[in-house]
Amino acid sequence: MRILCKAVVLACCIFLFAGCSPEVGSDAWCKKIKEKPKGDWTANEASDFTRHCILKLEKE
């Protein structure tokens, strides 16, 4: 029973932290990515940064 309780608490924490990241393309997200070292960017982050922060294309 204690293991099940710990698993539920852990799952809730994971979902809580996953919901805290800013939406891709938002001003907060652009600022967060600008502060991140460019060597640590993923290909998707670089593409999204170009699309939403530099070119300011509309979200799909």
N, C-alpha and C positions, 0 to 999 in steps of 0.2 A: 504494500500500500504506500509506503514511504517513497519507493522508487517511482511509482506512478505519479505521485504528487510532485516530485522533483522534476520529472519529465514534462509535466504540464507547465510548471513554473518556467522551466528553461525554454519551452516552445513559446510561451507568452513573451518572454524577454526578447527572443529572436524577432518575433513579429513587431514588437514595439520599436526596436532599433532599426529595423528595415524600413519602417514608415517615417523615419526622421530625415532621410536624405531628400534634398530639394529636387523638384521636378526638372527633368532634362529640358534645357532651353530657357529656364527662368533666370532672372538676374542673379539670384543667389547661387544657382548652379554655375553660371558663367564665372562668377567671382571665385567660387570654390575651385574650379578647374584652372583658372589663371594662377592661383596660388600653388597648385600642385606642380612639382617638377615635370617638365615635358618628357623626360625619359621614362616617367612612370605612367604616362597616358596609354590607354589601350587604343586600338584602331577605331573602335566605336566612339570612344570619347573624343578623339581627334576629329572624326567626321561630324559628330554632333556639335562640337565646339565651332567648327567652321560654318556649319549650316545655321546654327542658332545665334551665335555670338558675334561672328565676323560678318557674314552675309545677311543676317537677320531675316532669313527665310521663314515663312509661316510654318507652324507645326502641322504635321500631317494628321 
